[in-house]
Amino acid sequence: MDVEYLKKNVSDALAEGLKEVVEKRPSDPVEFLAYWLIKYRQNQLDNQKELEEEEKIKQEILEIEREEERKRKIQEEIQRLEKAREEARKKEEAELAATIQEARITNADLFDKKEEEKVEVTLSPIIIGDGDEEERDDDDQSRGSSRSVADSRDGEERPSTVDKESEIDPEASKNNTTTIIY
């Protein structure tokens, strides 16, 4: 067991040290070997620190690369969202413009239809009474109104009095009252 321990931990260092003693042939080989082993150990620790530092630097570089990749992805996502937002805004503007245009067309159509349907109508009184022509003639003359209403569509004149009051207002004929309708 002790031999295994020495092989594992000391043999390489001791073999290299003895090789140096043989090559250099110092006057005090034990002291030379002792200093050489101390220097060997110091070099091993320095190499280990260098390896650790290199590994740490590699890890930092990897972390920086990951961070840059993450930033790049975030930037791409921001650009994608801005593009989608811009497309949505353009689509919304187009829909709004189409709606406005449709409303203008609809309003114009309604205005045109309304203009087509406009009929100039002059109001003149229509007298509904008991059928006594003389009283109506006197009333018409005193009011200065005519007894006919011009129909604006075909230019025909129609009488403004109704002979059959019962068809329009049966109560008016019973009470012998006169009703003027404008």
PyRosetta script that sets phi, psi and omega in degrees:
from pyrosetta import init, pose_from_sequence

init()
pose = pose_from_sequence("MDVEYLKKNVSDALAEGLKEVVEKRPSDPVEFLAYWLIKYRQNQLDNQKELEEEEKIKQEILEIEREEERKRKIQEEIQRLEKAREEARKKEEAELAATIQEARITNADLFDKKEEEKVEVTLSPIIIGDGDEEERDDDDQSRGSSRSVADSRDGEERPSTVDKESEIDPEASKNNTTTIIY")
pose.set_psi(1, -41.1)
pose.set_omega(1, 178.9)
pose.set_phi(2, -65.0)
pose.set_psi(2, -33.0)
pose.set_omega(2, 179.7)
pose.set_phi(3, -67.1)
pose.set_psi(3, -40.7)
pose.set_omega(3, 178.3)
pose.set_phi(4, -62.2)
pose.set_psi(4, -43.2)
pose.set_omega(4, 179.0)
pose.set_phi(5, -60.6)
pose.set_psi(5, -46.8)
pose.set_omega(5, -179.4)
pose.set_phi(6, -64.3)
pose.set_psi(6, -41.2)
pose.set_omega(6, 178.4)
pose.set_phi(7, -61.8)
pose.set_psi(7, -41.8)
pose.set_omega(7, -175.4)
pose.set_phi(8, -71.9)
pose.set_psi(8, -41.2)
pose.set_omega(8, -170.4)
pose.set_phi(9, -106.2)
pose.set_psi(9, -27.5)
pose.set_omega(9, -170.7)
pose.set_phi(10, -118.0)
pose.set_psi(10, -28.3)
pose.set_omega(10, -169.1)
pose.set_phi(11, -58.9)
pose.set_psi(11, -43.3)
pose.set_omega(11, -179.1)
pose.set_phi(12, -65.3)
pose.set_psi(12, -45.9)
pose.set_omega(12, -179.4)
pose.set_phi(13, -65.0)
pose.set_psi(13, -43.8)
pose.set_omega(13, -178.8)
pose.set_phi(14, -67.5)
pose.set_psi(14, -38.8)
pose.set_omega(14, 179.7)
pose.set_phi(15, -65.2)
pose.set_psi(15, -43.0)
pose.set_omega(15, 178.8)
pose.set_phi(16, -66.7)
pose.set_psi(16, -39.7)
pose.set_omega(16, 179.0)
pose.set_phi(17, -63.4)
pose.set_psi(17, -44.1)
pose.set_omega(17, 179.1)
pose.set_phi(18, -65.0)
pose.set_psi(18, -35.5)
pose.set_omega(18, 177.8)
pose.set_phi(19, -63.3)
pose.set_psi(19, -41.0)
pose.set_omega(19, 177.7)
pose.set_phi(20, -65.3)
pose.set_psi(20, -40.6)
pose.set_omega(20, 179.3)
pose.set_phi(21, -60.8)
pose.set_psi(21, -43.0)
pose.set_omega(21, -178.7)
pose.set_phi(22, -65.5)
pose.set_psi(22, -40.9)
pose.set_omega(22, -177.6)
pose.set_phi(23, -71.1)
pose.set_psi(23, -41.6)
pose.set_omega(23, -174.6)
pose.set_phi(24, -87.6)
pose.set_psi(24, -30.0)
pose.set_omega(24, -178.7)
pose.set_phi(25, 51.1)
pose.set_psi(25, 61.0)
pose.set_omega(25, -179.4)
pose.set_phi(26, -70.0)
pose.set_psi(26, 163.5)
pose.set_omega(26, -179.7)
pose.set_phi(27, -69.8)
pose.set_psi(27, -33.6)
pose.set_omega(27, 176.3)
pose.set_phi(28, -119.7)
pose.set_psi(28, 90.0)
pose.set_omega(28, -175.0)
pose.set_phi(29, -64.4)
pose.set_psi(29, -30.9)
pose.set_omega(29, -178.8)
pose.set_phi(30, -69.8)
pose.set_psi(30, -46.6)
pose.set_omega(30, 178.9)
pose.set_phi(31, -64.7)
pose.set_psi(31, -40.8)
pose.set_omega(31, 178.2)
pose.set_phi(32, -60.0)
pose.set_psi(32, -45.5)
pose.set_omega(32, -180.0)
pose.set_phi(33, -63.9)
pose.set_psi(33, -38.4)
pose.set_omega(33, -180.0)
pose.set_phi(34, -63.4)
pose.set_psi(34, -49.6)
pose.set_omega(34, 179.2)
pose.set_phi(35, -65.3)
pose.set_psi(35, -36.2)
pose.set_omega(35, 179.7)
pose.set_phi(36, -64.5)
pose.set_psi(36, -42.2)
pose.set_omega(36, 179.1)
pose.set_phi(37, -64.3)
pose.set_psi(37, -39.1)
pose.set_omega(37, 177.3)
pose.set_phi(38, -63.5)
pose.set_psi(38, -45.4)
pose.set_omega(38, 178.6)
pose.set_phi(39, -63.6)
pose.set_psi(39, -39.8)
pose.set_omega(39, 178.4)
pose.set_phi(40, -58.3)
pose.set_psi(40, -46.7)
pose.set_omega(40, -178.7)
pose.set_phi(41, -63.8)
pose.set_psi(41, -41.7)
pose.set_omega(41, 179.0)
pose.set_phi(42, -62.2)
pose.set_psi(42, -41.2)
pose.set_omega(42, 177.7)
pose.set_phi(43, -63.7)
pose.set_psi(43, -38.8)
pose.set_omega(43, 177.7)
pose.set_phi(44, -62.6)
pose.set_psi(44, -45.2)
pose.set_omega(44, 178.8)
pose.set_phi(45, -63.2)
pose.set_psi(45, -42.2)
pose.set_omega(45, 178.2)
pose.set_phi(46, -63.0)
pose.set_psi(46, -42.7)
pose.set_omega(46, 178.3)
pose.set_phi(47, -63.4)
pose.set_psi(47, -39.9)
pose.set_omega(47, 179.2)
pose.set_phi(48, -63.9)
pose.set_psi(48, -42.5)
pose.set_omega(48, 177.7)
pose.set_phi(49, -62.7)
pose.set_psi(49, -42.3)
pose.set_omega(49, 178.4)
pose.set_phi(50, -61.3)
pose.set_psi(50, -43.6)
pose.set_omega(50, 177.5)
pose.set_phi(51, -62.1)
pose.set_psi(51, -42.0)
pose.set_omega(51, 178.7)
pose.set_phi(52, -63.8)
pose.set_psi(52, -41.7)
pose.set_omega(52, 178.0)
pose.set_phi(53, -65.4)
pose.set_psi(53, -41.9)
pose.set_omega(53, 176.9)
pose.set_phi(54, -61.4)
pose.set_psi(54, -42.1)
pose.set_omega(54, 178.5)
pose.set_phi(55, -65.0)
pose.set_psi(55, -40.8)
pose.set_omega(55, 178.3)
pose.set_phi(56, -63.3)
pose.set_psi(56, -42.9)
pose.set_omega(56, 178.5)
pose.set_phi(57, -62.8)
pose.set_psi(57, -42.6)
pose.set_omega(57, 178.1)
pose.set_phi(58, -60.4)
pose.set_psi(58, -43.2)
pose.set_omega(58, 178.6)
pose.set_phi(59, -63.2)
pose.set_psi(59, -41.3)
pose.set_omega(59, 178.1)
pose.set_phi(60, -64.4)
pose.set_psi(60, -41.0)
pose.set_omega(60, 178.1)
pose.set_phi(61, -63.0)
pose.set_psi(61, -44.3)
pose.set_omega(61, 176.9)
pose.set_phi(62, -60.4)
pose.set_psi(62, -42.1)
pose.set_omega(62, 179.3)
pose.set_phi(63, -64.3)
pose.set_psi(63, -41.6)
pose.set_omega(63, 177.5)
pose.set_phi(64, -62.8)
pose.set_psi(64, -44.0)
pose.set_omega(64, 178.4)
pose.set_phi(65, -62.0)
pose.set_psi(65, -42.0)
pose.set_omega(65, 177.4)
pose.set_phi(66, -62.9)
pose.set_psi(66, -42.8)
pose.set_omega(66, 179.2)
pose.set_phi(67, -63.5)
pose.set_psi(67, -41.9)
pose.set_omega(67, 177.3)
pose.set_phi(68, -63.9)
pose.set_psi(68, -40.2)
pose.set_omega(68, 177.8)
pose.set_phi(69, -64.4)
pose.set_psi(69, -42.4)
pose.set_omega(69, 178.2)
pose.set_phi(70, -63.2)
pose.set_psi(70, -43.7)
pose.set_omega(70, 178.0)
pose.set_phi(71, -63.3)
pose.set_psi(71, -41.1)
pose.set_omega(71, 179.2)
pose.set_phi(72, -62.4)
pose.set_psi(72, -43.6)
pose.set_omega(72, 178.7)
pose.set_phi(73, -64.7)
pose.set_psi(73, -41.4)
pose.set_omega(73, 177.5)
pose.set_phi(74, -61.7)
pose.set_psi(74, -44.1)
pose.set_omega(74, 179.0)
pose.set_phi(75, -62.4)
pose.set_psi(75, -42.3)
pose.set_omega(75, 177.0)
pose.set_phi(76, -62.0)
pose.set_psi(76, -41.2)
pose.set_omega(76, 179.1)
pose.set_phi(77, -65.0)
pose.set_psi(77, -41.5)
pose.set_omega(77, 177.8)
pose.set_phi(78, -61.4)
pose.set_psi(78, -45.2)
pose.set_omega(78, 179.2)
pose.set_phi(79, -63.3)
pose.set_psi(79, -40.9)
pose.set_omega(79, 178.5)
pose.set_phi(80, -63.3)
pose.set_psi(80, -44.5)
pose.set_omega(80, 179.4)
pose.set_phi(81, -65.3)
pose.set_psi(81, -40.5)
pose.set_omega(81, 177.9)
pose.set_phi(82, -63.7)
pose.set_psi(82, -41.1)
pose.set_omega(82, 179.2)
pose.set_phi(83, -64.7)
pose.set_psi(83, -44.4)
pose.set_omega(83, 178.7)
pose.set_phi(84, -63.4)
pose.set_psi(84, -41.1)
pose.set_omega(84, 178.5)
pose.set_phi(85, -63.4)
pose.set_psi(85, -42.9)
pose.set_omega(85, 179.4)
pose.set_phi(86, -64.5)
pose.set_psi(86, -42.1)
pose.set_omega(86, 177.9)
pose.set_phi(87, -64.2)
pose.set_psi(87, -41.1)
pose.set_omega(87, 178.5)
pose.set_phi(88, -64.7)
pose.set_psi(88, -40.3)
pose.set_omega(88, 178.4)
pose.set_phi(89, -64.1)
pose.set_psi(89, -44.0)
pose.set_omega(89, 179.0)
pose.set_phi(90, -63.4)
pose.set_psi(90, -41.5)
pose.set_omega(90, 179.2)
pose.set_phi(91, -63.4)
pose.set_psi(91, -43.7)
pose.set_omega(91, 179.7)
pose.set_phi(92, -63.9)
pose.set_psi(92, -41.1)
pose.set_omega(92, 177.4)
pose.set_phi(93, -63.3)
pose.set_psi(93, -42.0)
pose.set_omega(93, 179.2)
pose.set_phi(94, -63.6)
pose.set_psi(94, -43.8)
pose.set_omega(94, 178.4)
pose.set_phi(95, -63.5)
pose.set_psi(95, -41.2)
pose.set_omega(95, 178.8)
pose.set_phi(96, -65.1)
pose.set_psi(96, -42.2)
pose.set_omega(96, 178.1)
pose.set_phi(97, -62.7)
pose.set_psi(97, -41.7)
pose.set_omega(97, 178.7)
pose.set_phi(98, -64.3)
pose.set_psi(98, -41.0)
pose.set_omega(98, 178.9)
pose.set_phi(99, -64.5)
pose.set_psi(99, -42.4)
pose.set_omega(99, 178.2)
pose.set_phi(100, -63.7)
pose.set_psi(100, -45.2)
pose.set_omega(100, 179.3)
pose.set_phi(101, -61.2)
pose.set_psi(101, -42.9)
pose.set_omega(101, 179.0)
pose.set_phi(102, -62.8)
pose.set_psi(102, -40.9)
pose.set_omega(102, 178.7)
pose.set_phi(103, -65.3)
pose.set_psi(103, -40.1)
pose.set_omega(103, 178.1)
pose.set_phi(104, -62.7)
pose.set_psi(104, -45.1)
pose.set_omega(104, 179.5)
pose.set_phi(105, -62.3)
pose.set_psi(105, -45.5)
pose.set_omega(105, -179.9)
pose.set_phi(106, -62.5)
pose.set_psi(106, -45.0)
pose.set_omega(106, 178.7)
pose.set_phi(107, -63.5)
pose.set_psi(107, -41.4)
pose.set_omega(107, 178.9)
pose.set_phi(108, -63.6)
pose.set_psi(108, -43.1)
pose.set_omega(108, 177.6)
pose.set_phi(109, -61.3)
pose.set_psi(109, -44.2)
pose.set_omega(109, 179.6)
pose.set_phi(110, -64.3)
pose.set_psi(110, -41.1)
pose.set_omega(110, 178.6)
pose.set_phi(111, -63.1)
pose.set_psi(111, -44.8)
pose.set_omega(111, 178.5)
pose.set_phi(112, -61.5)
pose.set_psi(112, -44.1)
pose.set_omega(112, 179.2)
pose.set_phi(113, -63.5)
pose.set_psi(113, -41.1)
pose.set_omega(113, -179.7)
pose.set_phi(114, -64.5)
pose.set_psi(114, -40.7)
pose.set_omega(114, 177.8)
pose.set_phi(115, -63.8)
pose.set_psi(115, -39.4)
pose.set_omega(115, 178.7)
pose.set_phi(116, -65.9)
pose.set_psi(116, -36.5)
pose.set_omega(116, -176.2)
pose.set_phi(117, -83.6)
pose.set_psi(117, -10.8)
pose.set_omega(117, -179.0)
pose.set_phi(118, -63.9)
pose.set_psi(118, 131.4)
pose.set_omega(118, 178.2)
pose.set_phi(119, -130.9)
pose.set_psi(119, 128.0)
pose.set_omega(119, -180.0)
pose.set_phi(120, -80.5)
pose.set_psi(120, 120.4)
pose.set_omega(120, -177.8)
pose.set_phi(121, -123.4)
pose.set_psi(121, 127.0)
pose.set_omega(121, 173.9)
pose.set_phi(122, -99.4)
pose.set_psi(122, 135.0)
pose.set_omega(122, -177.8)
pose.set_phi(123, -91.6)
pose.set_psi(123, 129.4)
pose.set_omega(123, 171.3)
pose.set_phi(124, -136.3)
pose.set_psi(124, 151.1)
pose.set_omega(124, -173.9)
pose.set_phi(125, -67.7)
pose.set_psi(125, 145.4)
pose.set_omega(125, 172.3)
pose.set_phi(126, -112.5)
pose.set_psi(126, 124.8)
pose.set_omega(126, -175.9)
pose.set_phi(127, -102.1)
pose.set_psi(127, 128.3)
pose.set_omega(127, 175.6)
pose.set_phi(128, -118.4)
pose.set_psi(128, 121.6)
pose.set_omega(128, -175.9)
pose.set_phi(129, -143.4)
pose.set_psi(129, -153.9)
pose.set_omega(129, -175.7)
pose.set_phi(130, -87.3)
pose.set_psi(130, 0.0)
pose.set_omega(130, 177.4)
pose.set_phi(131, 96.0)
pose.set_psi(131, 2.0)
pose.set_omega(131, -179.8)
pose.set_phi(132, -81.2)
pose.set_psi(132, 106.9)
pose.set_omega(132, -173.3)
pose.set_phi(133, -68.1)
pose.set_psi(133, -36.2)
pose.set_omega(133, -174.9)
pose.set_phi(134, -65.6)
pose.set_psi(134, -44.3)
pose.set_omega(134, -179.9)
pose.set_phi(135, -63.1)
pose.set_psi(135, -40.4)
pose.set_omega(135, 179.4)
pose.set_phi(136, -66.1)
pose.set_psi(136, -40.5)
pose.set_omega(136, 179.3)
pose.set_phi(137, -61.7)
pose.set_psi(137, -41.6)
pose.set_omega(137, 179.0)
pose.set_phi(138, -64.7)
pose.set_psi(138, -43.4)
pose.set_omega(138, 179.4)
pose.set_phi(139, -63.5)
pose.set_psi(139, -41.8)
pose.set_omega(139, -179.0)
pose.set_phi(140, -64.4)
pose.set_psi(140, -42.2)
pose.set_omega(140, -178.7)
pose.set_phi(141, -68.1)
pose.set_psi(141, -38.9)
pose.set_omega(141, 180.0)
pose.set_phi(142, -69.4)
pose.set_psi(142, -30.8)
pose.set_omega(142, 178.6)
pose.set_phi(143, -85.6)
pose.set_psi(143, -19.9)
pose.set_omega(143, -179.0)
pose.set_phi(144, 76.1)
pose.set_psi(144, 25.7)
pose.set_omega(144, -178.0)
pose.set_phi(145, -104.8)
pose.set_psi(145, 158.6)
pose.set_omega(145, 179.1)
pose.set_phi(146, -92.5)
pose.set_psi(146, 164.5)
pose.set_omega(146, -176.7)
pose.set_phi(147, -96.7)
pose.set_psi(147, 2.9)
pose.set_omega(147, -178.6)
pose.set_phi(148, -130.7)
pose.set_psi(148, 155.9)
pose.set_omega(148, 178.4)
pose.set_phi(149, -117.7)
pose.set_psi(149, 128.8)
pose.set_omega(149, 179.7)
pose.set_phi(150, -79.5)
pose.set_psi(150, 129.6)
pose.set_omega(150, 175.8)
pose.set_phi(151, -83.2)
pose.set_psi(151, 121.3)
pose.set_omega(151, -174.0)
pose.set_phi(152, -72.0)
pose.set_psi(152, -13.7)
pose.set_omega(152, -177.3)
pose.set_phi(153, -82.3)
pose.set_psi(153, -47.3)
pose.set_omega(153, -175.5)
pose.set_phi(154, -120.9)
pose.set_psi(154, 2.6)
pose.set_omega(154, 175.5)
pose.set_phi(155, 76.9)
pose.set_psi(155, 3.8)
pose.set_omega(155, 179.8)
pose.set_phi(156, -77.9)
pose.set_psi(156, 145.7)
pose.set_omega(156, 175.2)
pose.set_phi(157, -96.5)
pose.set_psi(157, 138.8)
pose.set_omega(157, 179.5)
pose.set_phi(158, -123.7)
pose.set_psi(158, 144.9)
pose.set_omega(158, -178.8)
pose.set_phi(159, -65.7)
pose.set_psi(159, 145.9)
pose.set_omega(159, -177.7)
pose.set_phi(160, -92.3)
pose.set_psi(160, -8.4)
pose.set_omega(160, 178.8)
pose.set_phi(161, -101.6)
pose.set_psi(161, 154.1)
pose.set_omega(161, 179.8)
pose.set_phi(162, -114.8)
pose.set_psi(162, 124.4)
pose.set_omega(162, -177.9)
pose.set_phi(163, -77.9)
pose.set_psi(163, -33.9)
pose.set_omega(163, -176.5)
pose.set_phi(164, -102.7)
pose.set_psi(164, 87.0)
pose.set_omega(164, -177.1)
pose.set_phi(165, -69.3)
pose.set_psi(165, -26.2)
pose.set_omega(165, -176.9)
pose.set_phi(166, -65.5)
pose.set_psi(166, -26.7)
pose.set_omega(166, 178.5)
pose.set_phi(167, -72.2)
pose.set_psi(167, -32.6)
pose.set_omega(167, -177.0)
pose.set_phi(168, -93.2)
pose.set_psi(168, -53.8)
pose.set_omega(168, -177.1)
pose.set_phi(169, -141.5)
pose.set_psi(169, 95.1)
pose.set_omega(169, -177.4)
pose.set_phi(170, -62.3)
pose.set_psi(170, -29.2)
pose.set_omega(170, -179.5)
pose.set_phi(171, -68.6)
pose.set_psi(171, -33.4)
pose.set_omega(171, -177.8)
pose.set_phi(172, -63.7)
pose.set_psi(172, -38.7)
pose.set_omega(172, -178.8)
pose.set_phi(173, -71.8)
pose.set_psi(173, -31.2)
pose.set_omega(173, 179.0)
pose.set_phi(174, -70.3)
pose.set_psi(174, -41.1)
pose.set_omega(174, -175.2)
pose.set_phi(175, -87.0)
pose.set_psi(175, -5.4)
pose.set_omega(175, -176.1)
pose.set_phi(176, 55.1)
pose.set_psi(176, 44.5)
pose.set_omega(176, 179.4)
pose.set_phi(177, -107.4)
pose.set_psi(177, 159.1)
pose.set_omega(177, 179.2)
pose.set_phi(178, -112.4)
pose.set_psi(178, 131.1)
pose.set_omega(178, 179.7)
pose.set_phi(179, -117.2)
pose.set_psi(179, 132.5)
pose.set_omega(179, 177.8)
pose.set_phi(180, -108.0)
pose.set_psi(180, 127.0)
pose.set_omega(180, -178.9)
pose.set_phi(181, -113.3)
pose.set_psi(181, 129.0)
pose.set_omega(181, 177.4)
pose.set_phi(182, -106.5)
pose.dump_pdb("model.pdb")
